[in-house]
Amino acid sequence: MAYSPEAELAPEALWSKIQQQTRHALGCGALQPINTHYEFVEQGGMRFLVRILTNLVRKEKADLAQRPSGESGKPFNPFLPYDPDLFVTNLSPTHLCLLNKYNVVDHHILIVTRVFEDQNTWLTLADFEALATGMAEIDGLAFYNGGRLAGASQQHKHLQLVPPPLSPDRSPLPLAAVIDALETISHSQPIASPTLPFRHAILSLVARPSPSGEALLAAYHNLLAYLGIDGSQTPQAFPYNLLVTRNWMVAVARQQESYESIPVNSLGFAGSLLVKNPEQLELLKTLGPMTVLTKVASRG
């Protein structure tokens, strides 16, 4: 679908469009939710939400869709062209909003560049302006998996946004509890939490009622600098996870995609992990969720 200014999002229309398109996509089979059950596992001052797959076949189908296919050997790109049954709305001249086809959390949306940009490129003002449009209406958790080693499953640049509640029992975001426990959190100087034993940075955001694209970009550059990451290098040379709410932004430096077969993306650092079967759940309990996060994050 070509971009037209007339098709841009009207104020306060995003949530209703997401709900409407979700009903449509479920009805026609374009949206294929991945069912899970869950447990809580505590370690290191965090109460982790661990989801266990109940439909491994559908998850394997989702994973298979990311693999190289056809004579070109290139990965399938579900965003070019995108499935019109998953299209929610235009967010800006550069970005559009899609439903996440294989969603675990209800109403999980993707903020996708209209033309191809690599997931291994730094986020830009245009990215954050599109994200700010989404966050102005959805007071949820946004995140970005900065590269394959950070859990990115698609090469086409996309941010993600999930509305509350992240947990089925409607409990607060585990990472939010850690941040709330900090005595002070600055708008200008990133800090690290003593609870999190890996390389990370936290910064408070000024919301009015939600942060602007410019404010998000400035915070992002501030966090990268705190972690010693040169955001001017092209292409992106350092994998990382980014988590954003209206109140704070967190960046985590990464060094590997998984540990002992347990994959971790940005949601893992928010306190939500996904395992494929009861055996993997027991392994996670033995290792400890915080231990897994520490192993996949950079310690340098």
ABEGO torsion letter per residue (X at the ends): XBBBAAABBBBGAAAAAAAAAAAAAAAAGABBBBBBBBBBBBBGGBBBBBBBBABAAAAAAAAAAABBBEAAGBBBBAAOBBBAAABABBABAABBBBBBABBABBGBBBBBBABBBBAABBBBAAAAAAAAAAAAABBBBBBBBBEAAAGBABABBBBBBBBOBABAAGBBBAAAAAAAABABBBAABBBBBAABABBBBBBBBBBOABBBAAAAAAAAAAAAAAAGBBAABOBBABBBBBBBBAABBBBBBBABABBGGBBBBAAAAAGBBBBABAAAAAAAAAAEAAAAAAAABBAX
